[in-house]
Amino acid sequence: MTHFEQVDKRRLFDGMIDPSLDLFTEINRLKKEKNAVLLAHYYQDADIQDIADYIGDSLGLAQQAEKTQADMIVFAGVHFMAETAKLLNPNKKVVIPDLAAGCSLADSCPPDAFKAFKDLHPGHVVISYINCTAAIKALSDIICTSSNAIKVVESVPANVPIIFAPDKNLGRYISKQTGRDMVLWDGSCMVHEIFSEQKIVQLKAQYPQAKVIAHPECETAVLNHADFIGSTTGLLKYATKQPYESFIVVTESGILHQMQKAAPQKQFIPAPPNNNCACNDCPHMKLNTIEKIYLCMLNETPEINIPAHLMQPALKPLKRMLEISAQAGL
């Protein structure tokens, strides 16, 4: 979908809502009336982050979903994140503002092809990055996020071979950090793969005092320029707590909102991709809007449902991840 098609879609969507409504007030009212919780990823638009009950990365969002007492979970993120919340809450209603909010990384790992790949490597423990479908989770032994991937890999005995899926860039980074020679599925995130090494080098020359901070889903050539590599939450903590005054941020630009709120006196420069855009936005994440969240809560749809035969097989590796994270104090 082109930018103009997205704008037209939003205009049509906005036409369904009384323009006099204060959507922030209405969303807060619906939260109370329906005992609903709004979970949002750091890559959402600023207005969605500001109305959310919890903002976080995939690990934090899964942990919040696991312990929520709400009757309905409204997930401002992408499809696999809402699926994760449903797996952890099979008896709760989970809704997402836009069902089309998918994930290029999850799409890069079709279940049938991955099953065949897994069968070629018998005896391997399968560690899958949480950015995958419920069907891939069901084929996995442990799930991980960028926050806990090192701990998850280290939990597997050194003599046991590992398949790591679906992100090859994260897999390479984790392999380097742990010394484990893992079999990698050839998948990647369109947002993190498109960062331009050349433009980052140019930014470093333009802002010589700035620290480069990058997400491990980026390609190795980009990570080689980073002063710090970490999960989305890790980048946020580093940028706001370290004494440095300026940062070149190599991940989806939505995180800059929280960085600027936490440290308004600092400078955060979004790293550009290898196209004509000024920053790198996830088109799937940005499908969610405050208007869609309002209608989603009002109508309690689109609802996330997972085939019954996948529920327990997909939940087991997810729960194992949460156990490892708790043991590690993450």
PASELO-639063 format. One record per atom (N, C-alpha, C): x, y, z; residue in three letters. Coordinates in steps of 0.2 Angstrom, whole numbers, plus 5000, padded with zeros to 4 digits. Each point is the difference from the previous one (the first is absolute). Layout:
<nodes>
XYZAla...
</nodes>
This chain:
<nodes>
500449945000Met499650065000Met500450065000Met499950054996Thr500450064999Thr499850055006Thr500450055001His499950055005His499350034999His499950024993Phe499350034999Phe499449965001Phe500149934999Glu499549965001Glu499849995007Glu500650005004Gln499950005008Gln499650065002Gln500250064997Val499750065002Val499250004998Val499949984994Asp499349994998Asp499649965004Asp500349945002Lys499749955005Lys499850035006Lys500550045003Arg499950045006Arg499450055000Arg500050034994Arg499450054999Arg499449975001Arg499949944996Leu499449965000Leu499849985007Leu500549985004Phe500049975006Phe499750065005Phe500450064999Asp499850055005Asp499350024999Asp499749994994Gly499350024998Gly499549965004Gly500249955003Met499549965004Met500050025007Met500450055002Ile500050035007Ile499850075000Ile499650015005Asp499750075001Asp500750045002Asp500150054996Pro500650045000Pro500050045007Pro499450015003Ser500050045006Ser500349965006Ser500049934999Leu500249965006Leu500850015002Leu500150005007Asp500750005002Asp500249935001Asp500349974995Leu500249935000Leu500449985006Leu500450045003Phe500449985006Phe499549995006Phe499550055000Thr499549995006Thr499649944999Thr499849994993Glu499649944999Glu500349935001Glu500750004998Ile500349945001Ile500149985008Ile500250065003Asn500049995008Asn499449975003Asn499450034997Arg499349985002Arg499949934999Arg500249984994Leu499949934998Leu500449955004Leu500650025001Lys500449965005Lys499749985006Lys499750055003Lys499749995007Lys499349964999Lys499650024995Glu499449964999Glu500149934998Glu500549984996Lys500149934998Lys500649975004Lys500250035005Asn500649975003Asn500549984995Asn500250044996Ala500549994995Ala500750035001Ala500549974998Val500750035000Val500350014993Val500350054999Leu500350024994Leu500749995000Leu500349954997Leu500749995000Leu500350034993Leu500550035000Ala500350034994Ala500849995000Ala500249994994His500749994998His500350074999His500750005002Tyr500350064999Tyr500050034993Tyr499949964995Tyr500050024993Tyr499350034998Tyr499550015004Gln499450034999Gln500150074999Gln499550044997Asp500050075000Asp499950035007Asp500350065000Ala500050035007Ala499450015004Ala499450014996Asp499450015003Asp499849935003Asp500149954997Ile499849935003Ile500449995006Ile500750014999Gln500449995006Gln499750045006Gln499850064999Asp499850045006Asp499349985003Asp499649964996Ile499449985003Ile500049935003Ile500649974998Ala500149935002Ala500049995008Ala499849945002Asp500149985008Asp500749985001Asp500349974995Tyr500749975000Tyr500350014993Tyr500650025000Ile500450014994Ile500749965001Ile500149954995Gly500649965001Gly500349974994Gly500549965001Asp500249954994Asp499649945001Asp500249954996Ser499749944999Ser500049965007Ser500650005003Leu500049965007Leu499550045005Leu500150065001Gly499650045004Gly499349994999Gly499850004994Leu499350004998Leu499749935001Leu500449944999Ala499849945002Ala499949995007Ala500550035004Gln500049995007Gln499350045003Gln499950064997Gln499450035002Gln499349964998Gln500049974994Ala499549974998Ala499849935005Ala500649975002Glu499949945004Glu499750025007Glu500150065003Lys499850015006Lys499450055001Lys499750024994Thr499550055000Thr499349975003Thr499750045004Gln499349985002Gln499450034996Gln500250034995Ala499550034995Ala499649944997Ala499450024998Asp499549954997Asp500250014992Asp500250054998Met500250014993Met500650034999Met500449974995Ile500750034999Ile500050034993Ile500150075000Val500150034993Val500750014999Val500249974994Phe500750004999Phe500250054994Phe500350055002Ala500350054994Ala500749984999Ala500049954995Gly500649984997Gly499949964994Gly500349944999Val499949964994Val499749945002Val499949964995His499549945001His500449955004His500649984999Phe500349955005Phe500050025007Phe500150075001Met499950025007Met499349995003Met499550014997Ala499449995002Ala499849925001Ala500349964995Glu500049935001Glu500349985006Glu500650035002Thr500349985006Thr499650015006Thr499750065000Ala499550025006Ala499449955000Ala499849974994Lys499449955000Lys500349945003Lys500649984998Leu500249935002Leu500150005008Leu500250065003Leu500150015007Leu499350015004Leu499550014996Asn499350025003Asn499549974995Asn499949935000Pro499649974996Pro499250015001Pro499950025006Asn499350025002Asn499850075000Asn500550044998Lys499850074999Lys499950024993Lys499750064999Lys499950034993Lys500650044999Lys500449994994Val500550034998Val499950034993Val500050075000Val499850044994Val500650044997Val500050014994Ile500650044997Ile499750054995Ile500250065000Pro499750064996Pro500049984993Pro500449974997Asp500149984993Asp500349934998Asp499549964998Leu500349934999Leu500550004994Leu500150054996Ala500550004995Ala500750025003Ala500050025006Ala500750015004Ala500449945001Ala500349984995Gly500449945000Gly500750015002Gly500549964997Cys500750005002Cys500449974994Cys500450034997Ser500449984994Ser500449945003Ser500350005006Leu500449955002Leu499649945002Leu499450005003Ala499649945000Ala499849974994Ala499950054995Asp499849974993Asp500549974997Asp500650015002Ser500649974996Ser500149935003Ser499649975004Cys500149935002Cys499349965000Cys499949984994Pro499349964999Pro500149935004Pro499549985004Pro500049945004Pro500249944996Pro499749994994Asp500249944996Asp500749994999Asp500350064997Ala500750004998Ala500450005007Ala499850035005Phe500449995006Phe500049935003Phe499449975000Lys500049935002Lys500549954996Lys500050014993Ala500549964996Ala500750025002Ala500150065001Phe500750035002Phe500249965007Phe499550005005Lys500149975006Lys500249934999Lys499649964996Asp500149934999Asp500749984997Asp500350054997Leu500749994997Leu500550005006Leu499850035006His500550005005His499749975006His500049935000Pro499749975006Pro500550015006Pro499750005006Gly500450005006Gly500150075002Gly499850054996His500150075002His499550035004His500250045005Val499550045004Val499850064995Val499450015000Val499750064996Val499950065004Val500450054999Ile499850075004Ile499850054994Ile499450025002Ser499750054995Ser499950065003Ser500250054996Tyr499950075002Tyr499250015001Tyr499850045004Ile499350015001Ile499650034994Ile500450034996Asn499750034994Asn499849954995Asn499649955002Cys499849954995Cys499349985002Cys499749964995Thr499349985001Thr499949955006Thr499349995002Ala499949955005Ala500249934997Ala499949994993Ala500249944997Ala500749985001Ala500550064999Ile500749995001Ile500249995007Ile499650035005Lys500149995007Lys499949935002Lys499549974997Ala499849935001Ala500549954998Ala500450024995Leu500649964998Leu500650015003Leu500050045006Ser500650025003Ser500049975007Ser500650005003Asp500249985007Asp500050065005Asp500350054998Ile500050065004Ile499950064996Ile499650055002Ile500050074997Ile500550045003Ile500250054996Cys500450065003Cys499850064998Cys500350065003Thr499950064997Thr500750035000Thr500150064997Ser500750035000Ser500250025007Ser499650005005Ser500250025007Ser500349945003Ser499749944998Asn500349945004Asn500349944996Asn500150024993Ala500349954996Ala500649965002Ala500550045003Ile500649985002Ile499949955006Ile499550025005Lys499949955006Lys499649944997Lys499650014995Val499649944998Val500549954996Val500550034996Val500549954997Val500449975005Val500250045005Glu500549975005Glu499649955005Glu499450004999Ser499649955004Ser500049934997Ser500249994994Val500149944996Val500749975001Val500049945003Pro500749975001Pro500550014994Pro500650015001Ala500550014995Ala500049954994Ala499949945002Asn500149944995Asn499349994996Asn499550045001Val499449994997Val500050054994Val499949984994Pro500050054994Pro499350045000Pro500050064997Ile499550045000Ile499850034993Ile499450004999Ile499750044994Ile499750065003Ile500250064997Phe499850065002Phe499650034994Phe499350025001Ala499650034995Ala499650065003Ala499750044996Pro500150004993Pro500550064998Pro500350035005Asp500450064998Asp500749984999Asp500350004994Lys500749984999Lys500550065003Lys499850065000Asn500450055003Asn500150005007Asn499449995004Leu500049995007Leu500449945002Leu499949944996Gly500349945001Gly500850014999Gly500250034995Arg500750015000Arg500350045006Arg499750055002Tyr500250045005Tyr500049965007Tyr499549965001Ile500049965006Ile500549955000Ile500149974994Ser500549954999Ser500750035002Ser500250064998Lys500650035001Lys500150015008Lys499450025003Gln500050025007Gln500149945004Gln499749944998Thr500049945004Thr500649954998Thr500250014994Gly500549954998Gly499749934997Gly499350015000Arg499649944997Arg499950004993Arg500249944996Asp500050004993Asp499349974998Asp499550054999Met499349984999Met499849994993Met499549964998Val499850004994Val499450054999Val500150044995Leu499650065000Leu499550004994Leu499350015001Trp499550014995Trp500250074997Trp499950004993Asp500150064996Asp499450055000Asp499950035006Gly499550055000Gly500250075003Gly499750054998Ser500250065003Ser499450055000Ser500150065004Cys499550055001Cys500250064995Cys499550014996Met500050054994Met500350075003Met499750025006Val500250065003Val500850015002Val500249945003His500750005002His500549994995His499849964995Glu500449994994Glu500250054995Glu499550055001Ile500150064995Ile500450065002Ile500349995006Phe500450065002Phe500650004996Phe500250064998Ser500650014996Ser500650015004Ser500549964999Glu500750015003Glu500350064998Glu499950024993Gln500450064998Gln499750065003Gln499350005001Lys499750065003Lys500250015007Lys500049945004Ile500250005007Ile500850035000Ile500449984996Val500750025000Val500050084999Val499550024995Gln500050074999Gln499750045006Gln499549975004Leu499750035006Leu500650005005Leu500449955001Lys500550005005Lys500550064998Lys500150014994Ala500550064998Ala499650065002Ala499450014999Gln499650065001Gln499950015008Gln500049955004Tyr499950005007Tyr500549965003Tyr500650025000Pro500649965003Pro499949995007Pro499750035004Gln499949995007Gln499449955002Gln499649994995Ala499449955001Ala500249935000Ala499749975005Lys500149925001Lys499549974995Lys500249954997Val499649964995Val499749945004Val499450005001Ile499649945003Ile499649964996Ile500049945000Ala499749964994Ala499749935003Ala499449984997His499749945001His500349944997His500149955003Pro500349944997Pro499749974994Pro499450024998Glu499749984994Glu500350034994Glu500550055001Cys500350034995Cys500549954997Cys500250024994Glu500649964997Glu500650015003Glu500549954999Thr500650015004Thr500450064998Thr500050024993Ala500450064998Ala499850065004Ala499350005002Val499750065003Val500249995008Val500049945002Leu500149995008Leu500850025001Leu500449994995Asn500750015001Asn500250085002Asn499550044998His500150075001His499750025007His499649965003Ala499750015007Ala500450015006Ala499950055004Asp500350005006Asp499749965006Asp499349994998Phe499649965005Phe499549964996Phe499949935001Ile499549964997Ile499549975005Ile499450014999Gly499549975005Gly499350004997Gly499649975004Ser499350004999Ser499750075000Ser499450014998Thr499750065000Thr500050035007Thr499849965005Thr500050035007Thr500850015002Thr500449964998Gly500750015001Gly500350074997Gly499850014994Leu500250064997Leu499750065004Leu499450005002Leu499650055003Leu500450025007Leu500249945004Lys500350015006Lys500750034999Lys500449984995Tyr500650024999Tyr500050074998Tyr499650024995Ala500050074998Ala499850055005Ala499549985005Thr499850055005Thr500450005006Thr500449945001Lys500350005007Lys500850024999Lys500249994994Gln500850014999Gln500150085000Gln500650025001Pro500150075001Pro500050044993Pro500149964994Tyr500150034994Tyr499450044998Tyr500150054996Glu499450054998Glu499749994993Glu500349964996Ser499749994993Ser500149934998Ser499549974997Phe500049934997Phe499749994993Phe500349964996Ile499749984994Ile499749945001Ile499349994999Val499649955002Val499849954994Val500349945000Val499949964995Val499549945001Val499450035000Thr499449955001Thr499450044998Thr499449975000Glu499450034998Glu499950075004Glu499850054997Ser500050075002Ser499550015006Ser499549955001Gly499550015005Gly500350015007Gly500649975001Ile500350005007Ile500350075002Ile500150044995Leu500250075001Leu499550045005Leu499449984999His499550045004His500249995008His500149945002Gln500149985007Gln500750035002Gln500550004995Met500650025002Met500050085001Met499650034996Gln500050085001Gln499650015006Gln499549965002Lys499650025006Lys500449995006Lys500549945000Ala500449995005Ala500650045001Ala500250034995Ala500650045000Ala500050064995Ala499550055001Pro499950054995Pro500650044999Pro500550005004Gln500650044999Gln500549974995Gln499949944998Lys500449964996Lys499850014993Lys500449984995Gln499950004993Gln500049934997Gln499449984997Phe499949934997Phe499950014993Phe500549974996Ile500050004993Ile499849944997Ile499449994996Pro499849944997Pro500549984994Pro500249945000Ala500549984995Ala499549994994Ala500350024994Pro499650004994Pro500149934996Pro499449984997Pro500149944995Pro500350014994Pro500149954996Asn500350014993Asn499550024995Asn499650055002Asn499550024995Asn499950085001Asn499550034998Asn500050075000Asn499650035007Asn499849955004Cys499750025006Cys500550035005Cys499850045005Ala500450035005Ala500149955006Ala499549965001Cys500149955005Cys499749934998Cys500149955005Asn499749944998Asn499449985004Asn499450004997Asp499449985003Asp499849934998Asp499749965005Cys499749944998Cys499350014997Cys499949994994Pro499350014997Pro499449965003Pro500249945003His499549965003His499850035007His500550025004Met499950035006Met499650074999Met500150034995Lys499750074999Lys499349994997Lys499849944999Leu499349994998Leu499550025005Leu500249995007Asn499650015005Asn499950085001Asn499450025002Thr499950075001Thr499650015006Thr500050065003Ile499650015006Ile499249994998Ile499850024994Glu499349994998Glu499949925000Glu500449964997Lys499949935000Lys500049975007Lys500450035004Ile500049975007Ile499350015003Ile499750064999Tyr499450025003Tyr499449954997Tyr500049994994Leu499549964997Leu500149935002Leu500649985000Cys500249935003Cys499749995007Cys500150045004Met499850005007Met499250005000Met499750044996Leu499350015000Leu499749944997Leu500249974995Asn499749944997Asn500349945002Asn500550005003Glu500449945003Glu500249954994Glu500250034995Thr500249974994Thr500550044996Thr500549984996Pro500149934998Pro500349965006Pro499749945001Glu500249955006Glu500549954997Glu500549995005Ile500649954998Ile499749935003Ile500049954995Asn499949935002Asn500549964997Asn500249955004Ile500549954998Ile499749934999Ile500249964995Pro499749935000Pro500249965006Pro499549975002Ala500049965006Ala500649955001Ala500249974994His500549955000His500750045001His500150064999Leu500650045001Leu500150035007Leu499450005003Met500150045007Met500549975005Met499949945001Gln500549975005Gln500750004998Gln500149974993Pro500749994998Pro500350074999Pro499750054998Ala500350075000Ala500150035007Ala499649995004Leu500050035007Leu500649975004Leu500249944999Lys500549965004Lys500750044999Lys500250014994Pro500750034999Pro500050085003Pro499450034999Leu499950075002Leu500150005008Leu499649955003Lys500150005008Lys500749985002Lys500349964996Arg500749995002Arg500550064999Arg499850044995Met500450075000Met499950045006Met499450005002Leu499850055006Leu500349975006Leu500149945001Glu500349975006Glu500750015000Glu500450004994Ile500750014999Ile500150085002Ile499650044997Ser500050075001Ser499950025008Ser499649975003Ala499950015007Ala500649975004Ala500249954999Gln500649975003Gln500650054999Gln500150034994Ala500550054999Ala499950075002Ala499450015003Gly499850075003Gly499950054994Gly499849974995Leu499850054994Leu499350015000Leu
</nodes>
